[in-house]
């Protein structure tokens, strides 16, 4: 019989991992894979929350870590020509999206993180990981500002909560833009169908992108296509969704306001809720052409290329923290 909550050391694709369990949910965190949650299940309702496949090898995952589980990105999405301008510096990163001449997704998801804590008490299981950025990282030559990134995962009857803590350990301003490249499984119910899935996202205005997937700084009103997100009618797979980016409002869950998205399976009536903190001001949707059995509704604290835009920060979402300051945000996943 399962206890109310527990944490155990396990192995994921040959790597040391930590499995959190409650009476309903299970969750696997792999510090070496960027502190990523590589799997989450609602065991009672036989629901797979994030993209996962037993047969997929570690080598395949390492080809594109952003396509598995819940990868967290610091400096997410694209920066024009690799340039990032802060209030007191200008950084130029190597181009890693050559066809569009952009720097994309940062690097922390590709780094091994350290385990800080793995414990359970009462009805809550907790795993904490940490990544320290300093001269030992090859990317330090491009942005020589030390920082730490701590992820606190708690699993309880309320689902999985991720808390992110970004601290500036350097002597210059640290740019702030955070996102999870959330890979939701399709279908979400074991044995379910992809064509009966729907996605509800509380979109307000579209963030128009150019041919290089960078913001034009225009924020047009919603079209009939965009309203499919707002009305909960968007089919998130089996069609190509390529960087549909929007400013975020509040959703409604069973008549009550909720800052987040809802993924529904019409056949079973089951739902995944992704509630996020107010720091997440944007949603970006992408699905790898819609044929790979997953889709990514990505909560973002700032627009693509935010540091370089002429838009005021209250619109672009871009932020900075001074030395010794800390930035925090959180999100939660649960099922209904």
MOKA-V653349 format. One record per helix or strand. SS is the DSSP state (2 for helix, 1 for strand). FROM is the first residue (numbers start at 0). TO is the last residue. If there is no record, write none. Layout:
SS:FROM:TO
SS:FROM:TO
This chain:
1:4:11
1:14:21
1:24:29
1:35:41
1:46:47
1:49:49
2:57:62
2:64:66
1:69:69
1:71:73
1:77:79
1:82:84
1:89:91
1:96:96
1:101:103
2:107:109
1:113:120
1:123:132
2:137:140
1:146:155
1:158:167
1:173:175
1:177:179
1:183:184
1:188:188
1:196:199
1:202:205
1:208:208
1:214:214
2:223:229
1:233:233
1:241:247
1:250:252
1:255:257
1:259:264
1:270:275
1:281:285
2:287:289
1:293:299
2:305:307
2:312:315
1:318:320
1:325:334
